[in-house]
């Protein structure tokens, strides 16, 4: 179900392999009740205004846990490769696309990049 087309308020733009991405400032990772096979236990969940409810896992992928350790910024290609150490490569790519379409992963803007001073580049 999580692979359904995005809703109208979600990102319709195509994500390119080399697009630098960062976590949306609206995304929140918190501890909440997470359904397991037999009970509800504390676990990490992702909340965002584009999600109808907090999400812990998508098709078995621990999305909140993966985002908690997101190296920022990272290209779509690099992030998929990074998460492929934990997930199947196809599942990692689908997760990146899902996060993009829900605007949880967003493009890095000029305001997001910390400039490196000329002095440090010359050293």
N, C-alpha and C positions, 0 to 999 in steps of 0.2 A: 504494500500500500504506500510506503514512503517514496516510491519511485513514480507516483502519479504526477501528471503535469502540475506546474506551480499554479497557485491561485493568482488572481489579477494583481494583487499588491506586491507580488514577488518579482524578482529580477528576471526580465525577459532577455537580457543581453547574453551573447554567447561568450563563454569563458575560454580564453586562449591558454595554451600550455605555458607561456612565459609571462602571464599576468601576475604581477606581485600581489599577494593577498595578505590581509590582516583580519583579525577577529573584530567584528563590529563592536563599537563601544556600548551598544544596547544589549549585547549578549551577557548573560549572567550565569555563572556556574555556582551551584549551591548544593548543600546536603538536604535531601528530602527522602520521603518514603519511596522505595523502589520495589515493584512486584518481582518476586523470585518464583521459583516453581511451587513453593509451598507456603510462603508468607511474604509479608512486606518488611523490608529491612532498610536501614539507612544507606544511602548511596548518592553519588554525584548525579546531578541533573542539569540540563541546559535549559534556560528560559530566554525567550526573545519575543518582542511584540509580534513577530510574524508567525509564531507558533501558537496553536490553540491551547496547548498545555505543555508543561515541562517534559523534556525528553531525556531518558537515561541511555537507552539503547535503540539502535535502528538495525533491524535484521541481524541482531547479535553483535553489532559493532558498538563498543562502549563510547559513544560520541562525546559525552561530557568529559570523560577521562582523557580521551585523545585531545580534545580542545584545551584542557587544563595545561597540557605540556606543549602547546603549539609554539614552534619556533616562529617568531614574528619579525619581519614579513617573510613570506616564502611563496615561490611560484606554484601554480597548479601542478606542474610536472614534478617539482621537487617534493611537494606535500604528498602527492600520491605515492611517490617512491618511499618517502619517510614512513607513511602509514602502512605500506606494503610489508614492512617488517612485522607488523601485528596482524594485518588483515590480508585476505586474498587481494591481488592487485586490482581486479575488477571491482570488488567491493569498496576498496579504498577510493578508486576513481568515482564511483557512484556516490559515495559519501561526500566527496569534495563538491561534486555537481549539486547535490541536494543542499548543502550548506550555502553554496553560491546562489542558487535560485531562491532560497529563503532569506537572503541578505544577511546571513550570519557570518559568512566570509565576504569581505568587501574589498574593492580595489584599494591599493595603497595610493594615497594622494600626496602631492608635494608637501602638504602640511604635516603628513605623518612621518616624513623622513627626517631624521636628525642629521643636519649637515656636519660634515667632517671639516674641521678647520684647515686652512691652507698649510699652517705650520705642521700639523700632524701628517698631512699628505707628503710633505717635503722631507720628513724625518726618515 
